[in-house]
Amino acid sequence: MKLLAAFFFLFGLCYGWRIDSPAKMNAPLQESIDRQRDILKGWLSASLVRVADDCKRLWPDRQALEARLMEGLTELPYCKYLYLLDERAHQVTSNASRAGLLDAHYGRDRSERPYLAKSLAGAPFSLSDAYISRNARRPTLTAVHAVRADDGHQLGYLGADFDLRELPATQALYRQPDQWMQLKGDPAIRSGLFHQARVTSPMDELIDVVLDLLAELITVNGIFHAKLHFSSSRATLWSIDDPYRFRIHGIEELGNPDLCLAYPRRNYPVDAVIPANAVARILRCFRDLRFMDETIYLRSGMLNIYNGLIGLTFSCDGSHYMPWEEFLDKNLGFWLGTSEDTSACV
């Protein structure tokens, strides 16, 4: 490979052809999280404001405040702890819990905890980002409501901790966006890239048989997700008949057409995103990318017929996930970083 072409190829595969920001790529996920947080805010703020209003009238009677917090747990059925802080964020009550009052938390300084930042800055109500709790080591949310006297004077803060697993399941399943994603791999592998060369694996020697057999398994025998590890000569397969468990097959099995007898025959799913007639073309592209260069080559290839995504990991350890149509639209010249080869990789 020419030096300039090698440079562009390495840059594109290992460091990314695109310049989309991580924030842009993660926007759909954040939108899904934000929708769930908005639901929780509406539910929590209405309940906490009632407790906070009662607490301002009882302030600073610790015994009366703690009694109101224990009552508050019945109004917040998913709440793990309720507690009150003074204006400096020092705890002035025990933690109210389902097991009773936990005195060990009285006097605790919470002023440096991230979930209090917005409240200390003046927000009347805030809901924290999820964090790992100190004691249970589980994802947790904290809601904080300001406690103010009738004249507006800041008395303190009402805090409520929620274990994420105990909150009502209102969220919808996140859907992965159909867009090209690129992930950098191990820097140590990238730095030593030009000191290595592809070693012919047993799968390389039988690659046409392996790919034809895999195409049969996907289109006829109910395999919906497959990952080929070319360098280690193995494959991991997921079947529609047992989708929660994957099967691992070595080259002896992958090179033997009798493997089809181990999987029941199934009609190709009508709701698959990748059409059946495109499966063999995708696999042939895997083969071409495997052999396109002795230094930079495909180490593993993955396809999922339901979400339509193709996964590629190259010798530089850079990984790409892209829609199947976009993958088939690319020619070898694109992957090589040169215009010398404009033929499709099929």
NUZAMI-475615 format. One record per residue (C-alpha): chain; x, y, z. Coordinates in nm, 3 decimals. Each point is the difference from the previous one (the first is absolute). Layout:
% NUZAMI-475615
+-----+---------+---------+---------+
| mol |    east |   north |      up |
+-----+---------+---------+---------+
|   A |       X |       Y |       Z |
...
+-----+---------+---------+---------+
This chain:
% NUZAMI-475615
+-----+---------+---------+---------+
| mol |    east |   north |      up |
+-----+---------+---------+---------+
|   A |   0.000 |   0.000 |   0.000 |
|   A |   0.127 |   0.342 |  -0.085 |
|   A |   0.103 |   0.215 |   0.297 |
|   A |  -0.260 |   0.273 |  -0.057 |
|   A |  -0.281 |  -0.250 |  -0.049 |
|   A |   0.108 |  -0.183 |   0.313 |
|   A |  -0.012 |   0.322 |   0.198 |
|   A |  -0.354 |   0.084 |  -0.112 |
|   A |  -0.112 |  -0.356 |   0.059 |
|   A |   0.143 |  -0.006 |   0.352 |
|   A |  -0.152 |   0.339 |   0.080 |
|   A |  -0.343 |  -0.097 |  -0.132 |
|   A |  -0.029 |  -0.341 |   0.163 |
|   A |   0.173 |   0.074 |   0.330 |
|   A |  -0.086 |   0.364 |   0.063 |
|   A |  -0.327 |   0.038 |  -0.195 |
|   A |  -0.104 |   0.119 |  -0.343 |
|   A |  -0.270 |   0.221 |   0.149 |
|   A |   0.018 |   0.290 |   0.240 |
|   A |  -0.341 |  -0.037 |   0.167 |
|   A |   0.027 |   0.098 |   0.366 |
|   A |  -0.073 |  -0.258 |   0.272 |
|   A |  -0.284 |   0.223 |   0.119 |
|   A |  -0.166 |  -0.017 |  -0.343 |
|   A |   0.043 |  -0.377 |  -0.020 |
|   A |  -0.145 |  -0.047 |   0.351 |
|   A |  -0.292 |   0.242 |  -0.047 |
|   A |  -0.274 |  -0.268 |  -0.045 |
|   A |   0.111 |  -0.181 |   0.315 |
|   A |   0.002 |   0.323 |   0.200 |
|   A |  -0.344 |   0.090 |  -0.133 |
|   A |  -0.133 |  -0.334 |   0.123 |
|   A |   0.153 |   0.058 |   0.344 |
|   A |  -0.131 |   0.358 |   0.013 |
|   A |  -0.355 |  -0.114 |  -0.073 |
|   A |   0.011 |  -0.240 |   0.293 |
|   A |   0.146 |   0.269 |   0.227 |
|   A |  -0.280 |   0.241 |  -0.094 |
|   A |  -0.258 |  -0.261 |   0.105 |
|   A |   0.177 |  -0.050 |   0.332 |
|   A |   0.031 |   0.373 |   0.062 |
|   A |  -0.373 |   0.055 |  -0.043 |
|   A |  -0.081 |  -0.284 |   0.238 |
|   A |   0.259 |   0.086 |   0.266 |
|   A |  -0.032 |   0.377 |   0.017 |
|   A |  -0.372 |  -0.009 |   0.083 |
|   A |   0.059 |  -0.243 |   0.288 |
|   A |   0.309 |   0.170 |   0.140 |
|   A |  -0.154 |   0.347 |   0.003 |
|   A |  -0.266 |  -0.118 |   0.248 |
|   A |   0.261 |  -0.147 |   0.234 |
|   A |   0.220 |   0.311 |  -0.032 |
|   A |  -0.292 |   0.232 |   0.081 |
|   A |  -0.077 |  -0.194 |   0.316 |
|   A |   0.367 |  -0.008 |   0.102 |
|   A |   0.037 |   0.378 |  -0.017 |
|   A |  -0.276 |   0.034 |   0.263 |
|   A |   0.169 |  -0.258 |   0.226 |
|   A |   0.353 |   0.143 |  -0.040 |
|   A |   0.231 |  -0.049 |   0.197 |
|   A |  -0.170 |  -0.262 |   0.224 |
|   A |   0.202 |  -0.311 |  -0.086 |
|   A |  -0.243 |  -0.247 |   0.154 |
|   A |  -0.299 |   0.152 |  -0.180 |
|   A |   0.193 |   0.020 |  -0.328 |
|   A |   0.103 |  -0.365 |   0.018 |
|   A |  -0.358 |  -0.103 |   0.072 |
|   A |  -0.113 |   0.191 |  -0.311 |
|   A |   0.272 |  -0.168 |  -0.208 |
|   A |  -0.117 |  -0.345 |   0.110 |
|   A |  -0.352 |   0.098 |  -0.109 |
|   A |   0.145 |   0.127 |  -0.326 |
|   A |   0.124 |  -0.347 |  -0.089 |
|   A |  -0.363 |  -0.110 |  -0.035 |
|   A |  -0.055 |   0.281 |  -0.250 |
|   A |   0.313 |  -0.098 |  -0.194 |
|   A |  -0.033 |  -0.379 |  -0.028 |
|   A |   0.319 |  -0.043 |  -0.202 |
|   A |   0.218 |   0.222 |   0.219 |
|   A |   0.292 |  -0.164 |   0.179 |
|   A |   0.105 |   0.286 |   0.233 |
|   A |  -0.141 |   0.338 |   0.100 |
|   A |   0.206 |   0.254 |   0.193 |
|   A |   0.032 |   0.371 |   0.072 |
|   A |   0.305 |   0.225 |  -0.030 |
|   A |   0.062 |   0.350 |   0.129 |
|   A |   0.097 |   0.292 |  -0.225 |
|   A |   0.365 |  -0.122 |   0.002 |
|   A |  -0.110 |  -0.350 |  -0.109 |
|   A |   0.078 |  -0.153 |   0.339 |
|   A |  -0.252 |  -0.267 |   0.094 |
|   A |  -0.236 |   0.101 |   0.284 |
|   A |  -0.201 |  -0.323 |   0.015 |
|   A |   0.065 |  -0.370 |  -0.014 |
|   A |  -0.069 |  -0.181 |  -0.326 |
|   A |  -0.362 |  -0.112 |  -0.009 |
|   A |  -0.015 |  -0.349 |  -0.151 |
|   A |  -0.240 |  -0.295 |  -0.023 |
|   A |   0.194 |  -0.156 |   0.287 |
|   A |  -0.042 |   0.311 |   0.218 |
|   A |   0.226 |   0.294 |   0.084 |
|   A |   0.371 |  -0.043 |  -0.074 |
|   A |   0.179 |   0.220 |   0.251 |
|   A |   0.348 |  -0.053 |  -0.145 |
|   A |  -0.070 |   0.259 |  -0.271 |
|   A |  -0.089 |   0.283 |   0.238 |
|   A |   0.249 |   0.286 |  -0.031 |
|   A |   0.138 |  -0.122 |  -0.332 |
|   A |   0.148 |   0.267 |  -0.228 |
|   A |  -0.143 |  -0.051 |  -0.350 |
|   A |   0.110 |   0.336 |  -0.140 |
|   A |   0.255 |  -0.156 |  -0.238 |
|   A |  -0.235 |  -0.260 |  -0.143 |
|   A |  -0.069 |   0.061 |  -0.373 |
|   A |  -0.376 |  -0.048 |   0.037 |
|   A |  -0.018 |   0.317 |   0.214 |
|   A |   0.179 |   0.231 |  -0.242 |
|   A |  -0.313 |   0.139 |  -0.168 |
|   A |  -0.184 |   0.047 |   0.327 |
|   A |   0.290 |   0.181 |   0.163 |
|   A |   0.004 |   0.226 |  -0.307 |
|   A |  -0.364 |   0.096 |   0.065 |
|   A |  -0.216 |  -0.254 |  -0.183 |
|   A |  -0.331 |  -0.057 |   0.185 |
|   A |  -0.009 |  -0.364 |  -0.119 |
|   A |   0.258 |  -0.221 |  -0.168 |
|   A |   0.034 |  -0.362 |  -0.102 |
|   A |   0.356 |  -0.129 |  -0.019 |
|   A |   0.158 |  -0.205 |  -0.273 |
|   A |   0.022 |  -0.366 |   0.095 |
|   A |   0.306 |  -0.090 |   0.207 |
|   A |   0.135 |  -0.304 |   0.182 |
|   A |  -0.095 |   0.019 |   0.368 |
|   A |   0.275 |  -0.014 |   0.263 |
|   A |  -0.148 |  -0.280 |   0.208 |
|   A |  -0.210 |  -0.227 |  -0.221 |
|   A |   0.218 |   0.064 |  -0.311 |
|   A |  -0.307 |   0.018 |  -0.220 |
|   A |  -0.132 |   0.261 |  -0.248 |
|   A |  -0.183 |   0.268 |   0.199 |
|   A |  -0.183 |   0.330 |  -0.054 |
|   A |  -0.035 |   0.282 |   0.253 |
|   A |  -0.276 |   0.258 |  -0.012 |
|   A |   0.049 |   0.322 |   0.202 |
|   A |  -0.269 |   0.253 |   0.086 |
|   A |   0.078 |   0.332 |   0.165 |
|   A |  -0.160 |   0.068 |   0.339 |
|   A |  -0.073 |   0.372 |   0.033 |
|   A |  -0.179 |   0.200 |   0.268 |
|   A |  -0.310 |   0.201 |  -0.093 |
|   A |   0.217 |   0.312 |  -0.033 |
|   A |   0.224 |  -0.179 |  -0.254 |
|   A |   0.287 |  -0.062 |   0.242 |
|   A |   0.191 |  -0.319 |  -0.081 |
|   A |  -0.038 |  -0.251 |   0.284 |
|   A |   0.155 |  -0.299 |  -0.168 |
|   A |  -0.067 |  -0.285 |  -0.241 |
|   A |  -0.213 |  -0.312 |  -0.015 |
|   A |   0.187 |  -0.291 |  -0.155 |
|   A |  -0.150 |  -0.322 |  -0.137 |
|   A |   0.209 |  -0.294 |  -0.124 |
|   A |  -0.140 |  -0.254 |  -0.248 |
|   A |   0.148 |  -0.335 |  -0.102 |
|   A |  -0.036 |  -0.016 |  -0.378 |
|   A |  -0.108 |  -0.362 |   0.005 |
|   A |  -0.294 |   0.083 |   0.230 |
|   A |  -0.146 |   0.285 |  -0.206 |
|   A |  -0.314 |  -0.070 |  -0.208 |
|   A |   0.088 |  -0.136 |  -0.343 |
|   A |  -0.133 |   0.280 |  -0.221 |
|   A |   0.289 |   0.009 |  -0.245 |
|   A |  -0.023 |  -0.137 |  -0.353 |
|   A |   0.280 |  -0.212 |  -0.144 |
|   A |   0.275 |   0.211 |  -0.156 |
|   A |   0.034 |  -0.047 |  -0.375 |
|   A |   0.349 |   0.013 |  -0.147 |
|   A |   0.015 |   0.264 |  -0.278 |
|   A |   0.083 |  -0.117 |  -0.351 |
|   A |   0.324 |   0.187 |  -0.049 |
|   A |   0.366 |  -0.073 |  -0.049 |
|   A |   0.192 |  -0.022 |   0.327 |
|   A |   0.378 |  -0.019 |   0.030 |
|   A |   0.189 |  -0.100 |   0.313 |
|   A |   0.373 |   0.020 |   0.063 |
|   A |   0.171 |  -0.312 |   0.129 |
|   A |   0.313 |  -0.072 |   0.200 |
|   A |   0.264 |   0.275 |  -0.059 |
|   A |   0.275 |  -0.259 |   0.048 |
|   A |  -0.129 |  -0.197 |  -0.298 |
|   A |  -0.026 |   0.312 |  -0.218 |
|   A |   0.355 |   0.109 |   0.084 |
|   A |   0.143 |  -0.335 |  -0.104 |
|   A |  -0.215 |  -0.044 |  -0.309 |
|   A |   0.277 |   0.025 |  -0.262 |
|   A |   0.216 |  -0.248 |   0.189 |
|   A |  -0.249 |  -0.281 |  -0.057 |
|   A |  -0.133 |  -0.195 |  -0.295 |
|   A |  -0.301 |  -0.221 |  -0.051 |
|   A |   0.062 |  -0.368 |   0.075 |
|   A |  -0.211 |  -0.242 |  -0.202 |
|   A |  -0.248 |  -0.166 |   0.234 |
|   A |  -0.180 |  -0.333 |  -0.047 |
|   A |  -0.316 |   0.198 |  -0.076 |
|   A |   0.183 |   0.193 |  -0.273 |
|   A |   0.085 |  -0.331 |  -0.168 |
|   A |  -0.365 |  -0.111 |   0.001 |
|   A |  -0.161 |   0.341 |  -0.024 |
|   A |  -0.226 |  -0.068 |  -0.301 |
|   A |  -0.144 |  -0.313 |   0.162 |
|   A |  -0.043 |   0.178 |   0.334 |
|   A |  -0.177 |   0.299 |  -0.152 |
|   A |  -0.230 |  -0.212 |  -0.217 |
|   A |  -0.091 |  -0.210 |   0.303 |
|   A |  -0.065 |   0.308 |   0.212 |
|   A |  -0.222 |   0.150 |  -0.269 |
|   A |  -0.203 |  -0.323 |   0.005 |
|   A |  -0.030 |   0.004 |   0.379 |
|   A |  -0.125 |   0.360 |  -0.004 |
|   A |  -0.245 |  -0.025 |  -0.289 |
|   A |  -0.131 |  -0.353 |   0.061 |
|   A |   0.081 |  -0.113 |   0.355 |
|   A |  -0.111 |   0.288 |   0.221 |
|   A |   0.331 |   0.167 |   0.087 |
|   A |  -0.077 |   0.371 |   0.043 |
|   A |   0.329 |   0.130 |   0.146 |
|   A |   0.344 |  -0.127 |  -0.095 |
|   A |   0.354 |   0.112 |   0.069 |
|   A |   0.296 |  -0.143 |  -0.188 |
|   A |   0.343 |   0.016 |   0.166 |
|   A |   0.231 |  -0.051 |  -0.297 |
|   A |   0.330 |   0.009 |   0.187 |
|   A |  -0.106 |  -0.251 |   0.265 |
|   A |  -0.207 |  -0.212 |  -0.241 |
|   A |  -0.325 |  -0.009 |   0.195 |
|   A |  -0.352 |   0.134 |  -0.015 |
|   A |  -0.267 |   0.091 |   0.254 |
|   A |  -0.358 |  -0.055 |  -0.113 |
|   A |  -0.339 |   0.095 |   0.143 |
|   A |  -0.311 |  -0.197 |  -0.104 |
|   A |  -0.361 |   0.122 |  -0.006 |
|   A |  -0.092 |  -0.326 |   0.177 |
|   A |   0.222 |   0.081 |   0.301 |
|   A |   0.087 |   0.373 |  -0.019 |
|   A |   0.134 |   0.034 |   0.354 |
|   A |   0.291 |  -0.240 |  -0.053 |
|   A |   0.271 |   0.014 |  -0.265 |
|   A |   0.185 |  -0.295 |  -0.151 |
|   A |   0.373 |  -0.007 |  -0.065 |
|   A |   0.132 |  -0.199 |  -0.295 |
|   A |   0.363 |  -0.067 |  -0.092 |
|   A |   0.138 |  -0.052 |  -0.349 |
|   A |  -0.061 |  -0.376 |   0.003 |
|   A |  -0.374 |   0.063 |   0.033 |
|   A |  -0.009 |   0.311 |  -0.219 |
|   A |   0.165 |  -0.189 |  -0.284 |
|   A |  -0.248 |  -0.288 |   0.018 |
|   A |  -0.340 |   0.043 |  -0.173 |
|   A |  -0.146 |  -0.252 |   0.246 |
|   A |  -0.018 |   0.294 |   0.243 |
|   A |  -0.332 |   0.094 |  -0.164 |
|   A |  -0.149 |  -0.318 |   0.145 |
|   A |   0.057 |   0.139 |   0.352 |
|   A |  -0.239 |   0.294 |  -0.063 |
|   A |  -0.369 |  -0.040 |  -0.093 |
|   A |  -0.117 |   0.132 |  -0.332 |
|   A |  -0.187 |   0.329 |   0.031 |
|   A |  -0.159 |   0.241 |  -0.245 |
|   A |   0.197 |   0.320 |  -0.038 |
|   A |  -0.158 |   0.258 |   0.237 |
|   A |  -0.238 |   0.237 |  -0.174 |
|   A |   0.099 |   0.280 |   0.240 |
|   A |   0.373 |  -0.031 |  -0.066 |
|   A |   0.157 |   0.329 |  -0.113 |
|   A |   0.266 |  -0.171 |  -0.212 |
|   A |  -0.165 |  -0.181 |  -0.296 |
|   A |   0.097 |  -0.363 |  -0.048 |
|   A |   0.158 |   0.067 |  -0.339 |
|   A |   0.244 |   0.250 |   0.153 |
|   A |   0.148 |  -0.238 |   0.259 |
|   A |   0.241 |  -0.175 |  -0.237 |
|   A |   0.114 |   0.335 |  -0.145 |
|   A |   0.080 |   0.132 |   0.348 |
|   A |   0.200 |  -0.311 |   0.083 |
|   A |   0.196 |   0.026 |  -0.328 |
|   A |   0.086 |   0.357 |   0.099 |
|   A |   0.138 |  -0.137 |   0.326 |
|   A |   0.225 |  -0.228 |  -0.203 |
|   A |   0.125 |   0.283 |  -0.221 |
|   A |   0.076 |   0.219 |   0.303 |
|   A |   0.182 |  -0.289 |   0.162 |
|   A |   0.239 |  -0.038 |  -0.293 |
|   A |   0.025 |   0.358 |  -0.129 |
|   A |   0.340 |   0.068 |   0.164 |
|   A |   0.265 |  -0.190 |   0.196 |
|   A |   0.031 |   0.265 |   0.271 |
|   A |  -0.347 |   0.148 |   0.032 |
|   A |  -0.274 |  -0.258 |  -0.024 |
|   A |  -0.328 |  -0.114 |   0.152 |
|   A |   0.035 |  -0.191 |   0.326 |
|   A |  -0.370 |  -0.061 |   0.065 |
|   A |  -0.331 |   0.069 |  -0.170 |
|   A |  -0.350 |  -0.002 |   0.146 |
|   A |  -0.352 |   0.031 |  -0.138 |
|   A |  -0.344 |   0.008 |   0.160 |
|   A |  -0.290 |  -0.045 |  -0.238 |
|   A |  -0.253 |   0.164 |   0.235 |
|   A |   0.167 |   0.334 |   0.067 |
|   A |   0.178 |  -0.001 |  -0.335 |
|   A |   0.339 |   0.092 |   0.144 |
|   A |   0.339 |  -0.121 |  -0.118 |
|   A |   0.293 |  -0.007 |   0.245 |
|   A |   0.363 |   0.010 |  -0.114 |
|   A |   0.320 |  -0.017 |   0.205 |
|   A |   0.328 |   0.052 |  -0.185 |
|   A |   0.359 |  -0.090 |   0.080 |
|   A |   0.057 |   0.347 |   0.142 |
|   A |  -0.277 |  -0.085 |   0.252 |
|   A |  -0.227 |   0.272 |  -0.136 |
|   A |  -0.366 |  -0.107 |  -0.006 |
|   A |  -0.285 |   0.114 |  -0.225 |
|   A |  -0.375 |  -0.059 |   0.027 |
|   A |  -0.205 |   0.104 |  -0.300 |
|   A |  -0.331 |  -0.071 |  -0.179 |
|   A |   0.027 |  -0.288 |  -0.247 |
|   A |  -0.094 |   0.210 |  -0.306 |
|   A |   0.266 |   0.255 |   0.078 |
|   A |   0.252 |  -0.280 |   0.044 |
|   A |  -0.079 |  -0.152 |  -0.341 |
|   A |   0.018 |   0.343 |  -0.165 |
|   A |   0.369 |   0.032 |   0.091 |
|   A |   0.262 |  -0.121 |  -0.245 |
|   A |   0.346 |  -0.129 |   0.082 |
|   A |   0.148 |   0.335 |  -0.094 |
|   A |  -0.190 |   0.159 |   0.286 |
|   A |   0.132 |  -0.248 |   0.256 |
|   A |   0.352 |   0.025 |  -0.140 |
|   A |  -0.006 |   0.378 |   0.012 |
|   A |   0.084 |   0.022 |  -0.368 |
|   A |  -0.190 |   0.052 |  -0.325 |
|   A |   0.207 |  -0.262 |  -0.184 |
|   A |  -0.257 |  -0.276 |   0.061 |
|   A |  -0.357 |   0.106 |  -0.062 |
|   A |  -0.147 |  -0.348 |  -0.033 |
|   A |  -0.262 |  -0.117 |   0.246 |
|   A |   0.120 |  -0.249 |   0.257 |
|   A |  -0.232 |  -0.276 |  -0.122 |
+-----+---------+---------+---------+
